[in-house]
Structures are given as structure tokens and as C-alpha cells.
Amino acid sequence: MFEVDGLQITYGKTEVVHRVSFGVKPGEIIGIVGESGSGKSTMLKGILGILDNPGQVTGGQIRYEGTDLLGLPRDRLRQLCGNELAMLSQHPELSLDPLWKTGKTYYETVRAHRKITKGQAEREAVEIMRLLRLENPERILNSYPFELSGGMCQRVALAIAIANRPRLLLADEPTSALDVTVQKQVIDTMLDLRKQFGTAIVIVSHNMGVIAAMADKVGVMKKGELVEWGSREQVLYHPEHPYTQKLIKAIPRMGRR
């Protein structure tokens, strides 16, 4: 369904992502793991064409259903992004407009891709938020982002991201700023999303526990390169690359110095 083939990204004259390649099947969850600064988030931004200046994709192909996204006109790419491809950012409280109530953000996002009234959008948002196990969705839709907790903002952002039932969700460190109990809720919510809608997910994280709980296949990035790729069991329990082995050994364990 989705392929990244030889992706290269540069900032100025410095190449920061080096010939990264992987594929995603319908309904599959891909986990990309690596330490901070390994190029994970940059890769996701490059896929959707939202790199900060002076970042640019300088090589490779990004294909969705056989169509190279890098060659698409800007208006056609915008139709796909938020509709068939969606992104969940690392800091949801920053991706939500602080001057808008979350209900308005939801409505404006959906309206960009299909005709819908405010009443229809509100009913739809309430239904999705209940699926995401959010209590009192009517109050949440009538709240500003600063009135909600970090975990609640994350699930609101997830509800907005899946509003148009995308076939692929790109999740950038979706649990990094959350406590452990809320991390578990977000993970369960995303797994429910795959189960209910068949959504494929690419999740990048430095948290091995999150990747182990979600991913079908795992890629390991180091300094912009994908140094290891395989099934979850293969990569996490039988790692071959020395860097992957060091990452596994660095996971804190009770009773070990």
C-alpha cells in the first residue's frame, strides 16, 4: 500500500536521512525506533512534505498505491494528507489551535476534505471520541486545548487525525510526553483504531516498550540510516546489528545496575 524507497533528506548541504527504504501493508503497524536525533521525525515530515526550512527531500521515492507523492502537485498532495494519509504529532497541544475550541478544530479539519455541517461534525466527533474511550466528549469539544490534560489532548488530536478514516496514520512519538498509565491508554486506542478501521500505522519512538506493544515489523535508525529491519520478535529478541543490541541492553530492568 505504501512504500518509501531510497529516501534522502538534506538540510542545506548536510544529508540527515540516508537512503531509507521500507514498505507498509494494509492494516500493518510499522515501528521505527532509535535514539533522539537519529532522523525518525525528520523522515516522517519528509514523507508528508512538511520539513522545516531549509530541509528538502533530495532523493528516492514515496509511493502510495503506486503513485509517487514527490511528483504530485501541491493541491493533490493536500487532498491526500488528512484524508487518506494522516499524522499525529509529538506535541498535540501545539498542533491544536490555542484560540479555537477543539470542536471547531475538528470541524475545520473535516470541512477541508468533505462537505459537512457543524451539527454533523459535532455528532461525528462525539461518536469517534467515545470510540477512543473519552468520557464526556461534549465537554471536551467545548474546551480549549489548555483546559485539557496532555493525554486528553493527544487523544483529541488522534480523533481529529482519524476523522476522515485515513488508510495510513503516521505517529511521531505519540507517547513521549505522557505518564505510563496514559501511554497505555494511547497505545490501546491506536490498536483499537487498527482493529475497527483497518488503519495501517507507522509509529516512530525511542521507547522500546511502546514499539514492542504495537509493532508487527520494526526498523532501527541510527544517524539517518535504517540499520536493521525485521519482524518484532526478530529485531527485539534476536537483534543482529551491534547498535540494536546496545539499544536492547540499555532498557532499564528491575534488579539490574
N, C-alpha and C positions, 0 to 999 in steps of 0.2 A: 504494500500500500504506500509506503513512504521510504525513500532511500536518500542517504547522504553519501556521496561518492567523491572522495578525494578533496574534501572541503579545506580551503586555505583562507585564513583571515589575517590581515595585517593592520597595524596601527602605524601610520607614517611609513617608515622603511623597515619596521620590525614585524616579522611574521610571528604571530602568537598562537595560531592553530595550524597544525601541520598535517595536511592530507588525511583528515579523519573520514572514515567510512563505516557505515552501519545501516541496517535496514529494520523496518518495523512492520510486522504483520497485523492484520485487523484484530483488535481486541488484545494485543500483546502489550506487556509492560516492560519497558527497557530501563534499566538503571545505569546511570553514568556516575561513577564515583571517583573521587580524587581530592587531594588537599586544596585549600584555598589558593587561588592563583594558578590552578592547573589549566584553565581555559574552558571550564564547563559552561558557565553562564554566558561567556562570550560566544561559544558555539551556538547556544540557543538563540541569542539575539541575532546572530548572523543568519540563522535559518529563517527567521521572520523578517529580516531586513530592518532591524531597529537598533543597529550598532550606533554607539556614540561616536561623534566626530573625533579623530579622523579615521575611524575604523571602517574597513571595507572588505568584502569577500573578493579575493583575488584569484581564486581557482576552484575547480571542482564543480559538481552539480548537486542540486537539491531537487529531487523528483517526488511529486505527489500524484499518484495514479498515472505515472508515466510522463507527466508534464513538468518541465524544468521551471521551478519557481523563479530562478535567477533571470530567466528570459521573459518573464511576464510583465506586461505594462502595469504601472503602479495601481491603476484603478481596479484591474483584475485581481492583483495580489490582495488589495484591501477587501475585495469581496470574499476571498477565501479566508483571510485572517479574521477570527472572531465568528466565522460561520462554520467552516469545515476544519479549520485549524485554530486552536485557542491556546493562550498562555496564562499561566498562573505565576505571578511574580514573587520574588523573595520577600518583599515588604508590602503586604496588601494594604496597609494603612496609607502608604504613599501612592498606590495605584488607584485608590478611591478618592474622588474629588472631595476635599475637606469642606467645601462650601455647599455641597449637594447632599441631601439625604440619600441613603443607599437605594431607596425605591426609585428615585429619579435617575441615578446612575444606571440601574438595571434597565429602566425604560429606554434611555437614550442609546444604550448598547444594542438592545434588541431592535430598536427602530432603525438603526443604521443598516440592517440587513433584511428586514421584512416589515410589511405594513401591520401595525398593531395599535390598538387604543391604549390609553393609560390604564383603564379598568381591566382590560385583558392582560396587560403586562403585570399588573399587581396580583391578579388571581394566579397567573402562571408562576410568578416569583414565590408566592406563598406555598404553592404546591412543591416547587423544587426545594425550598428551604426545609419543608417538612421531610422530604426525602433525605435531606442532609442532616436530619436529626436536630434541627434548630428549633428551640421552643419559642413560642410567641413571635412568629415571623412578622406579624402585622406591626408589632412594636419595633422590630429591627428595621423594617423598611421605612419607618417614620423617624429613624435615628440618623444622626451624623456619625461619620467614622470614629471621631474622638470619643463618642459616647459608648463605644463597644470595646470589648477586650480584644487582645491580639488574636486569640484563637477564633473568636467570633468574626473578626474582620477577615481572617483567612478563609473561613467557610462562606462568608458573603461573597468574597472575591471568586471563590470556586463556583458558587451559584451563578454569578454573572458570566464566568468563563464558559459554563456549560449551557447557558440559556438557549443557544441555537443548536444544541445537540451536536457538537463537533465530533468528527471521527477520530481526531488526534488532539490530545492535550499535552502541551509542553509545560512541565512544572519545574520552576527554578528554586531549589532549596525551600520547599513549601513548609518545612517544619523547623527551620533553623532558629527562629526567634520564639519558639513555643516551649512551655514546660512539658514534661514527659507525658502527663495524662492527656493534655490537649494534642500532643503529637500522635498519640494512639487514636484519638477521635478523628483527626485529619486523615491518617492512614486508612482507617476503616471506611471513611467516607469515600475516598478515592477508589478503594477496592469495590465498594458498592456501585460506584459510577461505572466501572468496567462491567460489573455483573448485570446492571439494569439496562445500560445503553450500548454495551459492546464497545465502549470507547478505548482506543489504544492510548497509552501514556508513555512519554519519555520523561523520566524524573532524574534530575541531577542533584547530587548531595555529597557532602563529606561524611555523612552519618551512615556507617555500615549497617547499623541496626535497621534503619528505615529501608535501605536497599534490600536487605535480607528478608524483610517482612513483605515486600511488594513485588520485586522484580522477577520476571521469567528469565531474562538474559541480562548480563552485567558487562559493562565496559569500564576499563580503568584508564583514567587520563593522568598523564604526567607531563608537565611543561608543554602543553598543547598537543601532545601525541596520544593516540589510543594504543596503549602498550599491551593490553590484554583484553580478550573478548571471549565470552562463552556462556554456558548456562549458569544460573545462580549457584548450583551445587558445585560445578566445576571450578568457578572463579573463587568462591568464598571458602570452600573446603579443600580444594586441591589446586591452589594457585601455582602458576609456573614462573611468572615474571618476578624477579627479586623485589621490585618496587611493591607489587601486590602483596608479597609475603611480608614485607615490612609494615604495610598498612594493616594487615590482619593481626600481626603481633602487637601493634600499637593500641589495639582495642582494650580499654580498661576492663579488668576482671576482678571480681571479689577474691580476696585472699592472696593476691599476687602483687609483689612490689613493682 
